[in-house]
Amino acid sequence: MIQKQLESFIDDYLTSNDFELSNWSVSINIREGFGDYSSNVALILSKKIGKNPMEIAEALVAYHNKNEKLFSVSATKPGFVNFNISTHYYLDIMNNILNEGTDFGKPTKHDRSANVEFVSSNPTGPLTAGHGRNTILGDMVSSILSWHGYNVTREYYYNNAGKQMRMLAESSYAKYAKKIGKDVTPPENGYVGEYLDDIADEIIRKFGKDLDSNSEQFRTFTEEKIFDSIKNTLKNLRIEFDLFSQEQTFYDNGAVDNVLKELEKLSLLYKKDGATWFKTSSLGKKEDRVLVKSTGEPTYRLPDIAYHIDKVDRGFDLIVDIFGADHIDAYPDVLLGLEALGKKIDHIKVIVHQFVTLKKDNEVVKMSTRKGNFITLDDLIDQLGVDVVRYFFIMRGANSHLDFDFDLAKDESEKNPVYYLQYAHARISNLIVRYNNDIKEKTDLDLSLLVEKDEILLIKKLSTFPKKMDEIYESLEPRKLATYLEEVAASYHKFYGNHKVINLDNIPLSYARKNLCNATQIILKTGLSILGITAPEKM
C-alpha cells in the first residue's frame, strides 16, 4: 500500500538523520493542489529540534530527490510535506481491479471466528420500524467481518423468561376471552395490537373455546406465532440467522444460579431491601447494581452474564453485541461480571446505536408495540422495497440519532442515495451493452490514455477501496462504506457527464474508458453486496 511506502520513506529520512520521533502521520489529502497525501512530520519534528518546520520539510524534499521516483514531494506552509503519487501507480491498481474483479482488496481467508448478536427482540409483537436499525446494522457488520475472512455466526438471543412474556400470555388470553364472549379485563399496560386478535382466532380454531386463563397455549402458541412472523420479516430483509438462543435455557441448565453462587464466593453479592445486589463498587463503579429485585424477578444483567459466559466459552475470536441506547447502562455491568468470574472480555466489542425517528410529511410517527400503534418492518418493505429500507437505516453513523425520512425514501430520483448508487451501476451496464453493439474492432488495452482530470480522480477514488475496507473493519461502521460508494458514484457521474466513452473515431481511448467503467462497476457491486443491496443491470 502506498501509504506504508510513504511512511517508510519518512522513517528512512528520520533514521538517516538520527531523529527519534513519534506521533507523526501520513494521511490522504482532500485539498486540491496539495498532493495526494500529506504528513505533519516536519511540524512535529520542529518542536523537538527547534528548527523551522519549512526548513525540515524542504530537507525532506531534497532527500527524496536523491531516492524515490514513485512519488514526488513538495513542501507547503507552515511545514506540511505533500506527496504526489505517480499516475502509473494508480493505473496499476486499476488493472488489478479489472483482473481480480469482486475479490479486489479482499484479505486472504483465515480461520478466525466471530459471533454477532443482533435484533434480539422479545417475541411480544412484530418487528417494527423501531427495530430496523439494530437489525440492519447487525447484518451489515456480520457481512463486513465475513468479507474480511471471519467465519461469522449470526445469533439472535431473546428473553422468554421474564415479566414481558407473562404479560403477553395474559394479553393473548384477554383477546381470546373477548372473542368467545367472556367478560375479562385486559391486563394493565398489556399488549393490545391487532396481531393478537389474529392469533386469538387461530387459538380458537386449533384448541377450541374451552381454554382457561392458565392454559399454556396462551404463552407458547402466541410466542411461536409471533416468532414465526419475526423470522419471516428477517427473511424479507435478506437476513438469515445461524442460531437462536433463549433466556429460559440459562435458567433451565442452572447457569443463572451458578453466576449467583460464583459471585457470592467472591464476596461480590449482598442483600439489601429484599434485593440481591452486585457489588460493582468494589470493581471500580460508583454504584452497586441490582441483580435480583425484591420481588424475586431478575434484572437483565443476571441472565445476560450467564449468556455471555456461554458465548465466551464457545471460543470465538471476536464477539460483537449490537445494542440500542437503552442498554448503555447495563452492558458495562455484564462485562464486569464476566471479568470478575475470570472470563476473557478483550475480544468483546459492543456497538451501541442511537434510536430512530420515523418521519412522514415532516411529522414524527409515534410507535408503541404495547399500544398496537406501530409501523412494521414489513410495512416499510412493502412500501419502499428491501434495498431502500436496508440503506436508510444506516444513513447515519451508529452513534448519531437517525431520522428515517419516509418521503425521501419513496423518492425515485437522484435525491435518494440508494437510487443514485444503483443508477450508477445500471448506467454502466447499459453503456457496456451499447459499447459491445457499436464497437466490434479489437484493440489492446492502454490505460495510459486515461489522462483527463475526471478520469484520474475516479481511478484514485477506486484505488482507496482496500484502505477504506480496512478502516471499516476497525470501526465496524457500515455508514462509512455507504459514504464511500456515494463518492464513487459521484465521481463516476461527473466523469461520464464530461467525457464521451463510446467514440468510433478513437477506439483505443473508448476501450480504455470502457474499462474504467468496468472497474467502477466492480467496486460498486462489491460494496453494495457487502451492504446486502442489489446492483441492478437496468433501471
Secondary structure, DSSP 4 states (H G I P E B T S, - for coil): -HHHHHHHHHHHHHHHTT----S--EEE--STTS-SEEE-HHHHHHHHH---HHHHHHHHHHHHHTS--SEEEEEETTTEEEEEE-HHHHHHHHHHHHHHGGGTTPPPP---EEEEE-----TTS--BGGGHHHHHHHHHHHHHHHHTT-EEEEEEEE--SSHHHHHHHHHHHHHHHHHTT---PPPTT----HHHHHHHHHHHHHH-S---TT-THHHHHHHHHHHHHHHHHHHHTT---SEEEEHHHHHHTSHHHHHHHHHHHTT-EEEETTEEEE-GGGGT-SS-EEEE-TTSPBPTHHHHHHHHHHHHHTT-SEEEEEEEGGGTTTHHHHHHHHHHTT---TTEEEEEE--EEEEETTEE---BTTTTB--BHHHHHHHH-HHHHHHHTTSS-TTS-EEEEHHHHH--STTSHHHHHHHHHHHHHHHHHHHHHH--------GGG--SHHHHHHHHHHHTHHHHHHHHHHHT-HHHHHHHHHHHHHHHHHHHHHS-S--TT-HHHHHHHHHHHHHHHHHHHHHHHHTT----S--
